């Protein structure tokens, strides 16, 4: 491929990734409160490493998990003996790790 074609192809790839990042960021912000928002660079990592579709799956699974954790915190969780079990609230890092794990797991299943 001639050098100018490579340059144009790279620019097209960057433009596509910017559009995907904007769409993922919008979807992410519709699922999670502001305190969970990650930098644009994290969306770029997810797109390059796992792909757009797997990122969406990761977000949706993380939203379910956070909801479950928050309900457990509000309502309490008890072991078989009725003793309260401490549930740690999620933070941004917890979300990134879980969503990334889901993306990786789903991508491996798809291969």
Backbone torsions as a table, in degrees:
resi	resn	phi	psi	omega
1	UNK	NA	130.6	178.4
2	UNK	-61.8	151.0	-177.1
3	UNK	-54.0	-40.9	-178.7
4	UNK	-66.5	-34.9	176.6
5	UNK	-65.4	-38.6	177.7
6	UNK	-63.3	-41.0	178.7
7	UNK	-62.9	-46.1	180.0
8	UNK	-64.4	-40.5	178.9
9	UNK	-63.8	-41.3	178.7
10	UNK	-65.6	-43.0	178.2
11	UNK	-62.2	-39.3	177.9
12	UNK	-64.8	-39.8	178.4
13	UNK	-63.7	-44.3	179.4
14	UNK	-62.8	-43.3	179.0
15	UNK	-62.0	-41.9	179.6
16	UNK	-64.7	-42.2	179.1
17	UNK	-64.2	-37.7	177.1
18	UNK	-62.1	-41.8	178.0
19	UNK	-64.8	-42.3	179.2
20	UNK	-65.5	-40.9	177.6
21	UNK	-61.1	-45.1	-179.9
22	UNK	-61.0	-42.8	179.8
23	UNK	-66.8	-43.9	179.1
24	UNK	-64.4	-40.6	179.8
25	UNK	-62.7	-41.9	178.6
26	UNK	-63.1	-45.0	179.4
27	UNK	-65.3	-44.3	178.7
28	UNK	-55.8	-47.2	-177.7
29	UNK	-68.6	-20.1	176.0
30	UNK	-80.1	-18.7	-177.6
31	UNK	-97.7	-29.7	-170.6
32	UNK	-126.5	149.7	174.5
33	UNK	-64.3	162.0	-176.0
34	UNK	-54.9	-35.2	-176.4
35	UNK	-65.5	-13.7	177.6
36	UNK	-93.9	-5.7	-176.0
37	UNK	-60.3	134.7	-179.8
38	UNK	-106.0	161.8	178.7
39	UNK	-68.6	158.0	178.9
40	UNK	-54.7	-33.4	-179.0
41	UNK	-61.1	-33.0	178.6
42	UNK	-67.5	-39.1	176.8
43	UNK	-62.3	-38.9	177.6
44	UNK	-63.3	-41.0	177.4
45	UNK	-60.9	-47.2	-179.7
46	UNK	-60.0	-42.8	-179.9
47	UNK	-64.6	-47.6	-177.7
48	UNK	-68.5	-37.0	-175.2
49	UNK	-84.0	-38.8	-172.5
50	UNK	-119.4	-26.8	-177.9
51	UNK	99.3	158.7	-175.3
52	UNK	-58.2	-50.4	-175.5
53	UNK	-64.4	-40.2	179.3
54	UNK	-69.9	-30.7	176.2
55	UNK	-63.2	-42.4	178.7
56	UNK	-61.2	-45.1	178.4
57	UNK	-60.0	-44.3	178.7
58	UNK	-60.1	-42.2	178.7
59	UNK	-63.0	-45.2	-176.9
60	UNK	-65.3	-41.0	178.4
61	UNK	-68.0	-39.1	178.1
62	UNK	-64.8	-38.1	178.0
63	UNK	-62.6	-42.2	176.9
64	UNK	-61.8	-45.2	-177.1
65	UNK	-64.9	-43.7	178.8
66	UNK	-62.1	-40.4	177.9
67	UNK	-60.6	-43.9	179.1
68	UNK	-63.3	-44.8	179.4
69	UNK	-63.2	-45.3	-179.5
70	UNK	-63.3	-38.6	176.4
71	UNK	-64.5	-41.0	179.1
72	UNK	-63.5	-38.7	178.9
73	UNK	-66.2	-44.3	-177.7
74	UNK	-69.2	-42.7	-173.9
75	UNK	-95.5	-17.5	-178.2
76	UNK	87.5	149.3	176.8
77	UNK	-125.2	139.0	-176.9
78	UNK	-129.2	144.7	177.3
79	UNK	-79.1	-175.2	-176.2
80	UNK	-63.7	-23.8	179.8
81	UNK	-90.4	0.6	179.7
82	UNK	86.3	7.6	179.6
83	UNK	-82.6	134.3	179.7
84	UNK	-61.3	140.2	177.1
85	UNK	-110.8	129.7	-179.1
86	UNK	-74.4	132.9	177.4
87	UNK	-116.2	123.4	-179.8
88	UNK	-80.3	132.1	175.2
89	UNK	-68.6	153.3	178.7
90	UNK	-83.4	151.1	171.7
91	UNK	-125.3	-174.9	-177.8
92	UNK	-58.9	-42.6	-179.1
93	UNK	-64.7	-40.2	177.2
94	UNK	-58.7	-44.3	-179.9
95	UNK	-63.5	-47.0	-178.8
96	UNK	-60.7	-45.3	-179.4
97	UNK	-63.4	-45.7	-178.1
98	UNK	-67.7	-47.1	-179.8
99	UNK	-60.4	-41.5	178.9
100	UNK	-64.8	-40.3	178.0
101	UNK	-61.6	-45.6	178.9
102	UNK	-60.8	-45.8	179.9
103	UNK	-58.9	-45.4	179.7
104	UNK	-62.5	-46.3	-179.6
105	UNK	-61.4	-46.4	-179.2
106	UNK	-66.6	-38.0	179.0
107	UNK	-65.0	-41.6	178.2
108	UNK	-64.0	-39.2	177.4
109	UNK	-62.8	-34.7	-176.7
110	UNK	-78.3	-11.5	-176.9
111	UNK	-92.4	NA	NA
